[in-house]
């Protein structure tokens, strides 16, 4: 199994149309099997007016299909605290997901 309970994930739902909202989910794996993963964490949605990602305050539990080609799943290092993750803009105008410490994931490659 490639994922295990306790793993931390950053999940991007690919947009089918340009006008669709950009939705990301960041959380910790609660359980996993060969077809799906149950993750507890936060939804991040792009605010088009401010051109930034905003975290929804409520913790959610979501199930994601592991056979869905519409998902991009990134593994977050175990030492990263999910509560500290935020989206920031770099001086080069790249959006990055960061904990403000050592973890940084450049979103430029996904746009």
GROMACS elastic network, one bead per residue, 0.5 to 0.9 nm:
[ bonds ]
;  ai    aj funct       b0    kb
    1     4     6  0.71098   500
    1    32     6  0.85535   500
    1    33     6  0.78414   500
    1    34     6  0.73790   500
    3     6     6  0.87037   500
    3     7     6  0.65327   500
    3    29     6  0.79111   500
    3    31     6  0.89293   500
    3    32     6  0.70176   500
    3    33     6  0.87489   500
    3    37     6  0.84036   500
    3    75     6  0.87987   500
    4     7     6  0.57007   500
    4    29     6  0.67726   500
    4    30     6  0.80911   500
    4    31     6  0.70405   500
    4    32     6  0.65670   500
    5     8     6  0.86395   500
    5    28     6  0.74898   500
    5    31     6  0.52563   500
    5    32     6  0.69237   500
    5    38     6  0.89571   500
    5    39     6  0.89332   500
    6    28     6  0.57119   500
    6    29     6  0.52368   500
    6    30     6  0.64569   500
    6    31     6  0.84301   500
    6    78     6  0.80222   500
    7    27     6  0.84829   500
    7    28     6  0.56354   500
    7    29     6  0.53379   500
    7    30     6  0.83216   500
    7    75     6  0.73675   500
    7    76     6  0.75367   500
    7    77     6  0.80486   500
    7    78     6  0.65902   500
    8    26     6  0.74374   500
    8    27     6  0.56107   500
    8    29     6  0.61348   500
    8    39     6  0.84956   500
    8    74     6  0.85880   500
    8    75     6  0.60064   500
    8    76     6  0.51173   500
    8    77     6  0.69275   500
    8    78     6  0.65352   500
    8    80     6  0.82854   500
    8    82     6  0.79039   500
    9    25     6  0.78726   500
    9    26     6  0.56527   500
    9    27     6  0.55379   500
    9    28     6  0.62002   500
    9    29     6  0.73000   500
    9    39     6  0.80971   500
    9    73     6  0.66289   500
    9    74     6  0.56656   500
    9    76     6  0.53947   500
    9    77     6  0.87198   500
   10    24     6  0.70836   500
   10    25     6  0.58200   500
   10    27     6  0.68493   500
   10    72     6  0.81819   500
   10    73     6  0.58293   500
   10    74     6  0.50124   500
   10    75     6  0.63600   500
   10    76     6  0.66569   500
   11    23     6  0.85871   500
   11    24     6  0.55427   500
   11    25     6  0.50329   500
   11    26     6  0.62786   500
   11    27     6  0.85573   500
   11    64     6  0.89672   500
   11    71     6  0.66433   500
   11    72     6  0.56962   500
   11    74     6  0.63031   500
   11    75     6  0.87445   500
   12    22     6  0.80812   500
   12    23     6  0.63500   500
   12    25     6  0.65963   500
   12    26     6  0.89320   500
   12    70     6  0.82937   500
   12    71     6  0.56222   500
   12    72     6  0.50299   500
   12    73     6  0.64599   500
   12    74     6  0.84139   500
   12   110     6  0.88274   500
   13    22     6  0.73641   500
   13    23     6  0.58599   500
   13    24     6  0.62395   500
   13    25     6  0.83097   500
   13    70     6  0.59413   500
   13    72     6  0.66236   500
   13    73     6  0.88942   500
   14    22     6  0.76961   500
   14    23     6  0.80463   500
   14    69     6  0.86332   500
   14    70     6  0.51366   500
   14    71     6  0.59297   500
   14    72     6  0.73404   500
   15    18     6  0.68357   500
   15    19     6  0.83957   500
   15    20     6  0.60506   500
   15    21     6  0.74140   500
   15    22     6  0.67930   500
   15    23     6  0.84004   500
   15    70     6  0.78812   500
   16    19     6  0.87543   500
   16    20     6  0.72131   500
   16    70     6  0.86217   500
   17    20     6  0.55785   500
   18    21     6  0.82464   500
   19    22     6  0.89917   500
   20    23     6  0.89241   500
   21    45     6  0.68957   500
   21    46     6  0.64424   500
   21    47     6  0.82734   500
   21    48     6  0.82488   500
   22    44     6  0.82818   500
   22    45     6  0.57913   500
   22    46     6  0.54087   500
   22    47     6  0.86587   500
   22    53     6  0.84835   500
   23    43     6  0.70653   500
   23    44     6  0.58949   500
   23    46     6  0.67964   500
   23    53     6  0.87347   500
   24    42     6  0.84184   500
   24    43     6  0.58759   500
   24    44     6  0.50422   500
   24    45     6  0.64147   500
   24    46     6  0.86493   500
   24    53     6  0.88365   500
   25    39     6  0.88917   500
   25    41     6  0.70108   500
   25    42     6  0.56567   500
   25    44     6  0.59742   500
   25    45     6  0.87152   500
   25    62     6  0.89229   500
   26    39     6  0.83048   500
   26    40     6  0.80846   500
   26    41     6  0.55505   500
   26    42     6  0.54104   500
   26    43     6  0.66308   500
   26    44     6  0.77481   500
   26    76     6  0.89114   500
   26    82     6  0.72247   500
   26    85     6  0.84587   500
   27    39     6  0.57402   500
   27    40     6  0.51230   500
   27    42     6  0.62131   500
   27    43     6  0.87568   500
   27    60     6  0.88661   500
   27    61     6  0.86994   500
   27    82     6  0.65904   500
   28    38     6  0.84549   500
   28    39     6  0.53266   500
   28    40     6  0.53688   500
   28    41     6  0.62977   500
   28    82     6  0.79688   500
   29    32     6  0.72179   500
   29    37     6  0.68216   500
   29    38     6  0.58694   500
   29    40     6  0.65220   500
   29    41     6  0.88792   500
   30    37     6  0.76950   500
   30    38     6  0.55173   500
   30    39     6  0.55192   500
   30    40     6  0.67163   500
   30    61     6  0.89349   500
   31    36     6  0.85855   500
   31    37     6  0.59653   500
   31    38     6  0.52654   500
   31    39     6  0.73388   500
   32    35     6  0.78164   500
   32    36     6  0.58850   500
   32    38     6  0.61662   500
   32    39     6  0.87469   500
   33    36     6  0.56210   500
   33    37     6  0.64938   500
   33    66     6  0.88512   500
   34    37     6  0.83554   500
   34    66     6  0.73759   500
   34    67     6  0.88916   500
   35    64     6  0.86530   500
   35    65     6  0.59136   500
   35    66     6  0.51119   500
   35    67     6  0.62670   500
   36    63     6  0.66195   500
   36    64     6  0.55321   500
   36    67     6  0.76890   500
   37    62     6  0.82656   500
   37    63     6  0.55949   500
   37    64     6  0.53858   500
   37    65     6  0.65544   500
   37    66     6  0.68839   500
   38    61     6  0.69143   500
   38    62     6  0.57372   500
   38    64     6  0.65247   500
   39    60     6  0.81853   500
   39    61     6  0.56159   500
   39    62     6  0.54251   500
   39    63     6  0.62769   500
   39    64     6  0.77913   500
   40    59     6  0.69409   500
   40    60     6  0.56829   500
   40    62     6  0.64881   500
   40    63     6  0.89153   500
   41    58     6  0.85196   500
   41    59     6  0.53473   500
   41    60     6  0.54716   500
   41    61     6  0.64611   500
   41    62     6  0.81611   500
   41    82     6  0.77349   500
   41    83     6  0.88662   500
   42    55     6  0.66220   500
   42    56     6  0.64237   500
   42    57     6  0.74179   500
   42    58     6  0.69499   500
   42    59     6  0.54338   500
   42    60     6  0.60396   500
   42    61     6  0.84380   500
   42    82     6  0.86134   500
   42    83     6  0.88959   500
   43    54     6  0.83511   500
   43    55     6  0.58587   500
   43    56     6  0.56274   500
   43    57     6  0.83686   500
   43    58     6  0.83562   500
   43    59     6  0.80591   500
   43    60     6  0.75720   500
   44    53     6  0.59174   500
   44    54     6  0.53134   500
   44    56     6  0.61653   500
   45    52     6  0.82716   500
   45    53     6  0.52985   500
   45    54     6  0.55095   500
   45    55     6  0.66250   500
   45    56     6  0.77071   500
   46    49     6  0.88773   500
   46    50     6  0.84676   500
   46    51     6  0.66461   500
   46    52     6  0.54744   500
   46    54     6  0.62155   500
   46    55     6  0.89354   500
   47    50     6  0.55974   500
   47    51     6  0.54627   500
   47    52     6  0.54088   500
   47    53     6  0.59102   500
   47    54     6  0.67805   500
   48    52     6  0.69756   500
   48    53     6  0.86481   500
   49    52     6  0.81642   500
   50    53     6  0.86100   500
   52    87     6  0.74534   500
   52    88     6  0.79098   500
   52    89     6  0.83303   500
   52    95     6  0.83897   500
   53    86     6  0.81957   500
   53    87     6  0.61639   500
   53    88     6  0.84034   500
   54    86     6  0.81630   500
   54    87     6  0.78155   500
   55    58     6  0.87559   500
   55    86     6  0.77824   500
   55    87     6  0.89526   500
   56    59     6  0.79377   500
   64    67     6  0.88503   500
   64    68     6  0.80611   500
   64    71     6  0.84788   500
   65    68     6  0.54485   500
   65    71     6  0.84099   500
   66    69     6  0.82358   500
   66    71     6  0.81819   500
   67    70     6  0.88612   500
   67    71     6  0.87529   500
   68    71     6  0.60293   500
   69    72     6  0.78396   500
   72   110     6  0.88406   500
   75    78     6  0.88043   500
   76    79     6  0.84848   500
   76    80     6  0.70303   500
   76   103     6  0.81539   500
   76   105     6  0.88660   500
   77    80     6  0.57520   500
   77   103     6  0.76809   500
   78    81     6  0.81062   500
   80    83     6  0.87772   500
   80    84     6  0.79529   500
   80    85     6  0.80963   500
   80    99     6  0.68755   500
   80   101     6  0.87796   500
   80   102     6  0.85479   500
   80   103     6  0.69907   500
   81    84     6  0.55793   500
   81    85     6  0.70289   500
   81    99     6  0.71934   500
   82    85     6  0.54400   500
   82    86     6  0.89832   500
   82    99     6  0.77941   500
   83    86     6  0.85649   500
   83    99     6  0.83867   500
   84    98     6  0.80056   500
   84    99     6  0.50915   500
   84   100     6  0.74570   500
   85    97     6  0.67340   500
   85    98     6  0.53992   500
   85   100     6  0.74511   500
   85   103     6  0.88852   500
   86    96     6  0.83213   500
   86    97     6  0.57601   500
   86    98     6  0.55943   500
   86    99     6  0.62789   500
   86   100     6  0.79329   500
   87    95     6  0.66423   500
   87    96     6  0.55996   500
   87    98     6  0.62466   500
   87    99     6  0.86567   500
   88    94     6  0.82003   500
   88    95     6  0.56917   500
   88    96     6  0.54080   500
   88    97     6  0.65223   500
   88    98     6  0.72696   500
   89    92     6  0.78837   500
   89    93     6  0.56836   500
   89    94     6  0.55329   500
   89    96     6  0.62906   500
   90    93     6  0.51373   500
   90    94     6  0.52223   500
   90    95     6  0.64111   500
   90    96     6  0.71353   500
   91    94     6  0.74228   500
   92    95     6  0.89705   500
   93   108     6  0.89697   500
   94   106     6  0.68367   500
   94   107     6  0.68714   500
   94   108     6  0.57032   500
   95   105     6  0.85574   500
   95   106     6  0.61616   500
   95   107     6  0.53627   500
   95   108     6  0.63745   500
   96   104     6  0.62180   500
   96   105     6  0.53085   500
   96   107     6  0.54191   500
   96   108     6  0.78032   500
   97   100     6  0.89612   500
   97   103     6  0.79030   500
   97   104     6  0.55235   500
   97   106     6  0.65266   500
   97   107     6  0.72062   500
   98   101     6  0.72665   500
   98   102     6  0.77754   500
   98   103     6  0.53816   500
   98   105     6  0.64750   500
   98   106     6  0.87864   500
   99   102     6  0.71119   500
   99   103     6  0.57461   500
   99   104     6  0.70804   500
  100   103     6  0.71509   500
  100   104     6  0.79657   500
  101   104     6  0.81083   500
  106   109     6  0.69836   500
  106   110     6  0.84828   500
  107   110     6  0.54395   500
  107   111     6  0.69007   500
  108   111     6  0.55416   500
